[in-house]
Amino acid sequence: MYGVCGCCGALRPRYKRLVDNIFPEDPEDGLVKTNMEKLTFYALSAPEKLDRIGAYLSERLIRDVGRHRYGYVCIAMEALDQLLMACHCQSINLFVESFLKMVAKLLESEKPNLQILGTNSFVKFANIEEDTPSYHRSYDFFVSRFSEMCHSSHDDLEIKTKIRMSGIKGLQGVVRKTVNDELQANIWDPQHMDKIVPSLLFNLQHVEEAESRSPSPLQAPEKEKENPAELAERCLRELLGRAAFGNIKNAIKPVLIHLDNHSLWEPKVFAIRCFKIIMYSIQPQHSHLVIQQLLSHLDANSRSAATVRAGIVEVLSEAAVIAATGSVGPTVLEMFNTLLRQLRLSIDYALTGSYDGAVSLGTKIIKEHEERMFQEAVIKTIGSFASTLPTYQRSEVILFIMSKVPLPSLHHPMETGRTGENRNRLTQIMLLKSLLQVSTGFQCNNMMSALPSNFLDRLLSTALMEDSEIRLFVLEILISFIDRHGNRHKFSSISTLSDISVLKLKVDKCSRQDTVFMKKHSQQLYRHIYLSCKEETNIQKHYEALYSLLALTSIELANEEVVVDLIRLVLAVQDLAQVNEENLPVYNRCALYALGAAYLNLISQLTTVPAFCQHIHEVIETRKKEAPYMLPEDVFVERPRLSQNLDGVVVEFLFRQSKISEVLGGSGYNSDRLGLPYIPQLTDEDRLSKRKSIGETISLQVEVESRNSPEKEERVPAEEITYETLKKAIVDSVAVEEQERERRRQVVEKFQKAPFEEIAAHCGARVSEAWQGPPPSPSGTITAAYGQPQNHSIPVYEMKFPDLCVY
């Protein structure tokens, strides 16, 4: 019998005998290395036998697993690993199929050690670069099994950690093996990503638990290596780093779903950490794809709880700041549009108390403070992202936000009714808050670009609204745009300093672009400042903002012409407090006196005209002694010290326009302009901004009297303009146009039909009358800025020519 067995054994194929010889009698002795070398040499010499070797090893391994002979199982896997590392022939594909079949058998086992053994072999295989492609190899089972191992809930903590780490390593191996091979199964398909990404996030999520265990110093390095959270983070970074443009969406969507399913938006710490990993791992040019995914997810959750939406917005803020350092692409306005839309939805939710606009039995009640928290998160996100944008994009964002502000004008109808007014007001406030966030720190050398006409018109019309909070936001926005040298905080409090050098102001010469800007928009700006001073609902913050605006305009945008106009404006404000046609409260009148004193004290020291400084100083000293309630030190305090009788203000307490005109005129300033009182021109915009009905009678007092000095008592009565006078003016203007059209028709007809002699005689007489005396010179002399004369050319279109010369 033994002879027969020996004979049969000798007749067995050589590859089987070589395989059998690598197994020792006692599995604890391990792999027989000499026989393993023979088997390897045989496989390299006869590569066509490699697939049979693999099949036979697989057969033995399956048999040993069934008989629980785990020592021989380990020897078989070690032999397979060595053959894989040594052989790279074209026939290796069939051998790999046998190898993967054996790995799958080990992973299906309930023994943790066999699962870990199979995973380690698969990881070694994943690191091998194959010379020949494989068209039919599938890794679906391995993705599913490794993902399941990542969620292991074994009772033994140490074994559970090892299984989870093996699962993460296995997923990492699958990614490495398939991600760059177009002939392999597409690992970026949703069916695979929906398993891989949540498995990694699940282990990453438990980093706090891993960190809460404090191992001894000697064991610390080993524990750090065995931390599934760190391994999951490395694997996730590697996965995202390999993602191409078209695969980003499939990789990000499972992250969003995982955060939704596990309610991880509300603490938002883990969500922010995940997206920081994502943003720093993907290629910079793909950043805008992640932003788009977050924006779409925010829209999809527009009816979720405010805390969930706030968490998404916070994550979006962090991701957008990181993306701005790379390539944001076309998502800039899309992002702001989505955020502003969510802001308006939140306002509607807060007003109606539900997501459906009506409260019913099944409606989820909304907490107003949570919606307010979400709104603040949106505004913060808008500001943080805008601060990272270049100037040109920031300007576009500013115009975009301003275009969304509802304004009470003929072209921008507003909602009516009490609910509509509340919605309009809240929308205006939130959008202006957003605009203030964007404008803070905005640096632009050209004010024409920073404040274009269409933007400035809308912003200043908002400044005339009745709501005091809205007016304050507008003033702060203007201050943010004008302050380009960081002087704003130096004017946060109103005072009359005897020496402004302690402020250490950064003053630069007014550029040509700023001069052009002020020539175009200065009167519009002055008018709104003047009208803002007349508001009864102003509080201390409004006057502080007005003072900062006046001071910064004097520093950033002023030449001598602007300085003259600002002085006239402040003197008109003083006159407003003195005459009190608006019936302002005592505090407002004292505040206007104090505001004028503080600004004139500042501008007198900036102009460095001694006589001007002396006059301002004398009036301030007089007020300190006899009327401290007209100075900012007594008015703009927690408990203002006011006077109950302001009607008897004597001349010595006032800054006199005649005196200022005299002293500044002697230093080269335009004394004629200084002597003219400032009178704002009211427009339809002012009336519409007050949200009054068009059908109401318009009664505006247009001041036509002279205000050469505050001590002048005789005043010309103001002309009352009513609906009838306006109608008459429109009719008269139409009649004048008809007369002019008829006159032109007669002139043309005369030239067409009259004899030549009559036309020549008529033209000769008219020309001789027009040119009697010396002809007008197209050049003249005017007083330029800073008091220096300069030549000035009269444009041809302003010269007077006879009527017939036009034809």
Secondary structure as UniProt FT lines:
FT   HELIX           2..11
FT   HELIX           14..21
FT   HELIX           27..29
FT   HELIX           33..45
FT   HELIX           47..49
FT   HELIX           50..66
FT   TURN            67..68
FT   HELIX           70..86
FT   TURN            90..91
FT   HELIX           92..108
FT   HELIX           112..126
FT   HELIX           140..150
FT   HELIX           157..178
FT   TURN            179..180
FT   TURN            182..183
FT   TURN            187..188
FT   HELIX           190..205
FT   HELIX           207..212
FT   TURN            217..219
FT   HELIX           220..225
FT   HELIX           228..241
FT   HELIX           245..247
FT   HELIX           248..261
FT   TURN            262..263
FT   TURN            265..267
FT   HELIX           269..281
FT   HELIX           284..286
FT   HELIX           287..300
FT   TURN            301..303
FT   HELIX           306..324
FT   TURN            329..330
FT   HELIX           331..352
FT   TURN            361..362
FT   HELIX           368..386
FT   TURN            387..388
FT   HELIX           391..404
FT   TURN            410..411
FT   HELIX           417..439
FT   TURN            440..441
FT   HELIX           447..450
FT   HELIX           453..462
FT   TURN            463..464
FT   HELIX           468..482
FT   HELIX           488..491
FT   HELIX           500..503
FT   HELIX           512..533
FT   TURN            536..537
FT   HELIX           540..556
FT   HELIX           560..579
FT   TURN            581..582
FT   HELIX           586..607
FT   HELIX           610..626
FT   HELIX           628..630
FT   HELIX           632..635
FT   TURN            647..648
FT   HELIX           651..653
FT   HELIX           657..665
FT   TURN            666..668
FT   HELIX           671..675
FT   HELIX           684..689
FT   TURN            690..691
FT   TURN            694..695
FT   STRAND          700..702
FT   TURN            710..711
FT   STRAND          719..721
FT   HELIX           723..753
FT   HELIX           756..770
FT   STRAND          779..783
FT   HELIX           785..787
FT   STRAND          789..793
FT   HELIX           796..798
FT   HELIX           803..806
//
